[in-house]
């Protein structure tokens, strides 16, 4: 991750949407074409019913940029599905997911 910083926010809203604000240089990392990363997250959002916002704040090294985005996504996902014993019922203004 080093010099790259990414911010990811997600919501299991049932309204799939990807807001992508990350410019990744178009290169091949191993067998991965970096231009496919946005499409990967678009598919994740669509198939999971996620509203997903991905923003790259800064970064220079392409590998570090991609790593920062995936790590930020993993942390946001872990937080979203974690059970909070302090919360009773469903965390939703509509009472359901």
HELIX and SHEET records of a PDB file:
HELIX    1   1 UNK A   35  UNK A   48  1                                  14    
HELIX    2   2 UNK A   62  UNK A   81  1                                  20    
SHEET    1   A 3 UNK A   5  UNK A  11  0                                        
SHEET    2   A 3 UNK A  51  UNK A  58 -1                                        
SHEET    3   A 3 UNK A  17  UNK A  21  1                                        
SHEET    1   B 2 UNK A  28  UNK A  29  0                                        
SHEET    2   B 2 UNK A  32  UNK A  33 -1                                        
END                                                                             
